[in-house]
Amino acid sequence: MHVIVPAEVVSAERNKAAQALAGRLKLPGFRKGRIPASVVEQRFGQALNSEALEKLIGEAYKAALTRESINPISEGSVEEMNYEPGQDLAFAISFDVAPELEFSRLGGFVAERPSSAIPDGELEKVLERLREQSGSWTEVPEGMPVEGDLVEVEVQPMEGDEPSGESQPYQFILGQGDAIPDVEAAIQTLEPGGGGRFTVRFPDDFPNEERRGEEEDLAVTLKTRRTMELPELSDEFAKSVGEFESMKDLEAKIREDLGKEAESRAESAVRSQLLDFVLDANPFDVPDSMVARYLDSVLDDAKGLGDDRLEELRASLKPEAERSVKRILIIDRIADTQGLTASEDEIDERVESLAERSKTSPAEVYARLQKSGQLEALEREITEEKVFGFLKEQSEITDAAG
């Protein structure tokens, strides 16, 4: 955007800044508020220029956006500025705007719904996890530990026959990757109370790159070994993990939940295919600033990794981030053009449904959602359901074989 500010407006703003500065200044030989304009100009002319121009550019930029009905999605960046005293101020400012999407095709695709059958063995895996959650650790005074055992060890770096560092206590479950493989292998040769000297090698994927492939002598002592005692699958066990009268009731609930999860995954796969079809049929570009903000939100919890690692992650995730931003824009645009944005009545109905399930009042649910910032997420959820319902009506959905 190219903007011109008339010379008389620039002059008036500069005079205003000079008068305000003169009223605040305290200079030797002059009374406060009585400093001549020539003195202010001589000493602070450059600063006055900067202050006046910064304010004028900001105000002119905002006025131009309003006049042209433009909604930027990034901060404006001044790239060119021409100003001479007594002349018009001219500047160019660049910013990103959301792309204007016009779809040439929204349907006629064929999406395949994956099977929502519960895979063999899933029920048994859930039951095993429930047993582990209800299990208890029992100390075993003898025998070498195996994967799944909880061990307490002390590890001390050695150099020759002398320690080269402090002894450090550790407690972890073998086989879960909490220690490097050579250390876990060493521990599995010991019995409780025993110890030994071992040369271990740091693996090639060790987080600290400087230590990859490095070897170190360690003194390892196994203090304790504990094994997990798991409860038997019985009606009593079922009662202990929830409001179930028998194992039959518990298994029925697990199958129901697994079925819902499988249906959800199948629905998600169909939605993903439809969005990809629409995107491929209607290609468009998105501003880098939108992708950058999306990556900022995704990597918010990874800020402690360091700048270099963070930049590597941003670079590797950028293609998928760009596609994710495009998908969001597609959903929003379809919702706008097809009138599918969630209505207040639909939001109220969803709130009432949530209240019924949680056995509380709609007012309490609404207040909770509003306080936690989840009301907007609920509105978007309803909007997306309507958008995907529309897209499925425009295309053919087939079931995968098997």
N, C-alpha and C positions, 0 to 999 in steps of 0.2 A: 504494500500500500504506500502510495506517495502522497504526502501531506504538505500543504503550504500554509504558514501562519503569517498574516499581514504584518508589515513592519510596524504599524502603529500599535498593534496588540503586543508585539514584542517589546516595544519601547515603554508602553504603559506598565507591563509586568516588571520590567527591569527597574523602572523608577519606583515602583511599589516596594521591590526588594531592597533598593537602596535606602528608602525612607525608613523601612522597618529596621534595617541594620543600624542606621544612624541613631535611631531611638534607643538601641540597646547598648551601643558602644560607650566605653569609658576611655578617653585618651587624655594624656597629660596636656594641660593648657586649654582644655575645652570643657564647657559645662555639658553634663549628660543631656542628650537630646538637642544640643545646639552645635553639633559638628557640621561644618560646611560640606555641601555636596561634593565640592572639588577635592576635599581631603579624603572623603569616603571613596571617591572614584579612584584617586591616586593609589590608595593603599589596598583597596579590595575590589578593584574593577574586574579582575579575572574570576574571583569567587562569585561576584554578582552575576557575571555571564553564565557560569555553570549552574547556579541556583535557579535563575530565571528560565534558562533553556530546558532544564530538567523538568520543571513544573509545566512549562508550555507544551513540551512534547507529550507528557503524560495526559494532559487535559485534551490536547488536540487529537491524540490517538483514541481516547475514549469517545470523544464527540464523533469522530469519523466512523467508528464501529457502530455507534447508535444510529447515525444517519444512514449508513449502508445496510443496517440490520444484519451485521456479521457477528457470529459468536465464536471467538477463537477458543481453541482447546490447549493453547500453550501461551507462555509469556511472550510478549512482543520483543523483538531484537532489532535495535536501530542499526542499520547497515550503512546508511549514507546521511550526512548532515551538512548542509551548506548555510552558513550565516556570516554576514558582515554587518557591522553596526549601521543602522539606518536602513537596512535592506530586509526583505521578507526572509523568514526562516523556512527552509525547505528540508525535509527529511524523508527517508524511506524506511519503513519498518516491516519486518517479516514475521509471520506467525502461522501456526497450523490451524486448519479448520477441519472439522469432520467431513469425510468424503460424502458427496451426494450420490446415493445409490438409486439406480434405476434398473429394475430387473427385467430381463427379456424372457426369462423362463423360470418358473417356480415348481413345475410339476412334470409329469410324464416319465418319471424315473421308476426304477425297480429296485427296492431295497429288500434285503434278506434278513429276516428275524432269526437270530441264533436259537438253538434249542434251549428251552428253559427247564429241561429235565435235571433233576438233582444228580450230580456225578456219584458214582459208586464210592462208598467209603466216607462220604462227607458227614453222615450222621455219626459214624464212629469217631471221626476227628473232633467233632464238637463235644461228644461225650468225654473224650480223653482230655480235652482242654478243661472241661468242668471238673474232672477228677483231679487234675493238677492244681486247679485253683483251690480245691478243698483239701489238698494233701498237706502233709506235715513232714518236716525234716527230722530225721532220726540219725543221731551220731553212730557211726560204725567204728569201733576201736581198732579194727585190723582189715587187711586186704587192700589191694591197690585200687585206687579210684578209677571209674570209667565215665564215659560221657553221660551227662545228666546228673552227676554227683555235684554237690555243693562242697567246695574245698576252701580251706583257709590256709594260706601259705605266707612264708616270708621269703623275700628275694633280695639278695645282696650282690652288687657287682664286685668282681674279684680281679686282682692283677697279681699273678703268681700265687703266692700263699697268703697275700694280704688283701683285706677289703679295700676297694677303691671308691666306695660310696656307702651311703647309709642303707641299713636294712629297711625294707619297706613291706608292710603287711598288705595282703590282698585277699579278697573273698569274692568268688565268682563260681558260676556253674560251668563245668567243663563242656566243651562242644558248642558253645554259643558265640565263639569268636571274641571273647573278652580278653584273651591273652594270645600272643603269637603262637603259631603251631608248635614250634620247638619247645616253648615253655610248657604248653599243655602236654606234649609228649613226655617231657621230663617228669612232670608231676605224676603221670600215670605209671611211672616205674617205682614210685615211693609208697611206703605204708605210713599211716599216722605216727608222728613222732620221729620219722626218718628224714634224712636229707642227703644231698649229694652235690657234686660239682658238675656243671654242664656247660658246654659251648653251644650257644644258640645263634642262629642266623636270622636277621630281620628280613621278612619277606619283601618281594619286589613291589608289592602294593601297599607297603607300610605308609601311614599318613605323613610321617616326617620323611620327606624325600631324601634328606641328608643321611639317614640311617639305613636306607634300603640296601640290602646286600651286605650290611656290616655284621661282623661276628663279635660276640661278647661272652666272657666267662661269667657265670652266675653261680652263686651258692643258693640252692633252693631247699627249703624245709617245709614239709607238709605237717601243719599243726593239727588240723582236724579234717575228717571226711564225713559227709552226711549224705544219706540217700533219701529219696522222696518216698514216703509211705502213702500209697493211694487208696482211697476208700473203694469198696466193692460197689458195683452197680446193682443197687437194690431199691426197693420202695422207700426205705429210710433215706437213702442218698437223694432220691428225687425230692422228698419232702424238705431236705436240708438246703436245696439250691433254689427253692421257689415254692409257689403255691400249687404243688402237684400232689396228688394222692398216691400215685404209683409211677413206676418207670414207663408204663404204657402212656400215661399222660405227658410225661416229660418228652418222650420220643416223638409223640404227636405234635407237640409244640415246636420242637426243633425242626421237624419236617416242614411244618407250616412256615416257619421263619426262613428256612433254606429255600423253600419254593418262592417266597416273596422276593428274596435276594436274587434268585435266578431270573424271575420275571423282570425285576428292575434292571439287571444287567442286559437282558435282551432288548428291553425298551430303550436303554441308553445307546445300545449298538445301532438300533434303527434310527434314532435321532441323529447320531453322529454321521451315519451314511447320508441321510437326507440333507444335512447341512453341507457336507462335502460336495454332494451333487449340485446344490444351488450355487455354492462358491465356485466350483469349476465351470459352471454354465454362465456365471456372471462375474468374471474376474474384475478386481479393482485393487487399488493401492491404498495403504493406510499410512498416515504420518508416523515418522520415527518416534515422535514424542508420545504417541499413544502406546506404542510397543514398549517404550522405555518405562512408562508409568505402570504398565501391566507387569513387567519384569520386576520393578521395585516392590510391588505387592507380593509377588511370588517368592522373592528372595529376601523378604523382610527379616526372617529368622536366621538368615545365613550371613548377616553382616559381620559376625565375628571370625569369618574364615580368612580375612585378609584381602587386600585390594586385588592382588594378582589372581588368586583363586576365584574371587567374586567375578572378575572380568572374564575369566575362562568360562564360568558357568553362564554368564549373560550371553556370551558369544554362542555357546552350544545350545542354549534354550531359545535364542532369538527366532529361528524359523517357526518353531511350534507356537511361540508367543504371538508372532504376527498372525498365524492362522487362527489362534484363539480369539484375538481382537476382532478379526474379520467375522468370525462366527457370532460374536456378541452384537456387532453392528448389523448383521443380517437379521438376527432375531428382532432387534429393536425396530429396524426399518419395516419388516413385515408386519409387526404389531401395529405400527403407525398407519401404514397404508391400508391394511385390512381391518382396522378398527378392533384389534384384538387385545388391547391393553386392559389389564384387570380393572373392573369397575369397583366402586365402593360397596355395592351390594354383594359382589362376589367375595370381596375381602371379608365383609361381615359374616357371610355364610361360612367361610373357612375358619374364621375365629370361633364361631359358634360350634363348629364341628370339633375343633381342638378343645374347647371348653367342656364339651360333652364327654370326650375321651378322658380328659384329666379330672373330670368330676369337680369342676369349678365354674365360676361365672364368666360369661363373655367379657365383662368389664375388666376382670382380673387378668384374663389372658391378653386382652388388648393392651392394658397398662404394662404388662410384663414384656410384651413384644416391643412396645414403643421405647421402654426404658433400656432394653438391651440392644436396640438398633436393628431388630430382626423384622420389624414391620415392612420395611422396604424389601427385604429378602422374600417375605411371604408374597408381596405384591408381584415381584418378579417371577416367583415360582408359578403363580397362577397364569401370568402372561405367557410364560414359556409353554405351559401345558396347552394353552389355546393355540399358540403358534404352531406347535408340533402336531396338534390335532388337525389344523388347517393343512399343513404340509402332507400329512399322511392321506388326507382326502384327495390331494392332487396327484398322488403316485400310487404305485402298486406295491403292497407289502407281501412278500412270500415267506413261507416257513422253511427253515433249513432242514434238510433230510437228517434223520437219525435223532 
